[in-house]
Amino acid sequence: MKFNTKTIHGGQEHEKAYGAVMPPIYQTSTYAQTTPGGHKGYEYSRTHNPTRHALENAFASIENGDFGLAFGSGLASIDAVMKLLKPGDEVISTNDLYGGSYRLFTKIFQDFGIKFHFISMHDASNVESHISKNTKLIWVETPTNPMMNIIDIKTISKISKKHGILLAVDNTFATPYLQQPLDLGADIVMHSATKYLGGHSDVVMGALVVKDKELADKLYFIQNASGAICGPQDSFLVLRGIKTLHVRMQRHCENGREVALYLKKHPKIEKVYWPGFEDHPNHLIAKSQMKDFGGMISFTTKGNNYNEAIKIVEKLKIFTLAESLGGVESLSGHPASMTHASIPKEEREKTGVIDSLIRLSVGIEDIEDLIFDLKQALG
Ligand SMILES: *Cc1c(COP(=O)(O)O)cnc(C)c1O
């Protein structure tokens, strides 16, 4: 099955009782048993729920994996991955990563005795020098948030395999429409399904997909034992969202390209971060591991003025100033004061998150309206 068919049919079957094309929302916590243990495959909804199960099969299908797991948020899914580790274990992570992931690593799991190395993976070979005998996991986000750096998944997977280390990729920005990390050698794919997979800014959810049965069993155990699952209603919404992922992504990419080109020519703009530019430092890797360049763009204005950046995001009308990304509607954000406020100023500036940086999640509205909105806000 091709990707555009998988988004609609992957892992799905019509409901048995009445042939419902969409799985019903099984809004139930428990399931009747005829005798202790005599059930139809479902006992309790923390462990299993048919609506969630249909969604988990869809996750596995679109990421070319074998096992999917749904969680109550993207961070809950990362939390589950971290619980594979023990005190003394080490993790090598991208230094330019989602603020909430950084907070989870440094404020929660560091206290449990896990050591994190935040490094630039711009040059993938840089990873190897940070590996010790305690390294158990490499955590990669690509394109990175919000600097749109591209990390070479295939090269890092060769290093992780050589050393017997798990490689996890946060695929939230790219989505499986653009990039399929398991095919490039990753062991775990993670999503904030809140973003493009859900696609309509109406649900918070996380996802993991793996191929290896033993790894899947460990994660299912953690999912059930820790209990950070999502409900059936939310499962239904994300399943519905995934059915249009490919058409939405196509338009996100088209609009993203137009916006990036417009900003690049604008006299007030200092720099535009978008992997589709030929002068983007890892453009060739982006081209080889991604199908297109997506709808996420960051830019800075000349003079690096904090207040000017705030004014621009206040003036934008169609681009709503809001946290999050990946919905049908265009959003703007000011990382230094919003998503990345939890990262110390010195740390964030090292990775390029300076005061004038603005991040756009380009939606699927009419491109002329989007360009007009940017024009009036930049003045
Ligand atoms: C939003 C986001 C997360 C966290 O997901 P939640 O659903 O908000 O918990 C993790 N990684 C990336 C890249 C994100 O954009």
Ligand as a Chemical Component Dictionary entry (heavy atoms), coordinates in Angstrom:
data_LIG
# 
_chem_comp.id                   LIG 
_chem_comp.type                 NON-POLYMER 
_chem_comp.pdbx_formal_charge   0 
_chem_comp.three_letter_code    LIG 
# 
loop_
_chem_comp_atom.comp_id 
_chem_comp_atom.atom_id 
_chem_comp_atom.alt_atom_id 
_chem_comp_atom.type_symbol 
_chem_comp_atom.charge 
_chem_comp_atom.model_Cartn_x 
_chem_comp_atom.model_Cartn_y 
_chem_comp_atom.model_Cartn_z 
_chem_comp_atom.pdbx_ordinal 
LIG C1 C1 C 0 4.741 19.767 20.847 1  
LIG C2 C2 C 0 5.972 18.974 20.718 2  
LIG C3 C3 C 0 6.301 17.989 21.666 3  
LIG C4 C4 C 0 5.461 17.740 22.897 4  
LIG O1 O1 O 0 4.201 17.247 22.572 5  
LIG P1 P1 P 0 2.878 17.534 23.446 6  
LIG O2 O2 O 0 1.824 16.846 22.651 7  
LIG O3 O3 O 0 2.708 19.012 23.531 8  
LIG O4 O4 O 0 3.111 16.925 24.779 9  
LIG C5 C5 C 0 7.451 17.258 21.454 10 
LIG N1 N1 N 0 8.237 17.471 20.383 11 
LIG C6 C6 C 0 7.959 18.414 19.461 12 
LIG C7 C7 C 0 8.878 18.603 18.304 13 
LIG C8 C8 C 0 6.832 19.198 19.597 14 
LIG O5 O5 O 0 6.573 20.141 18.683 15 
# 
loop_
_chem_comp_bond.comp_id 
_chem_comp_bond.atom_id_1 
_chem_comp_bond.atom_id_2 
_chem_comp_bond.value_order 
_chem_comp_bond.pdbx_ordinal 
LIG C1 C2 SING 1  
LIG C2 C3 SING 2  
LIG C2 C8 DOUB 3  
LIG C3 C4 SING 4  
LIG C3 C5 DOUB 5  
LIG C4 O1 SING 6  
LIG O1 P1 SING 7  
LIG P1 O2 DOUB 8  
LIG P1 O3 SING 9  
LIG P1 O4 SING 10 
LIG C5 N1 SING 11 
LIG N1 C6 DOUB 12 
LIG C6 C7 SING 13 
LIG C6 C8 SING 14 
LIG C8 O5 SING 15 
# 
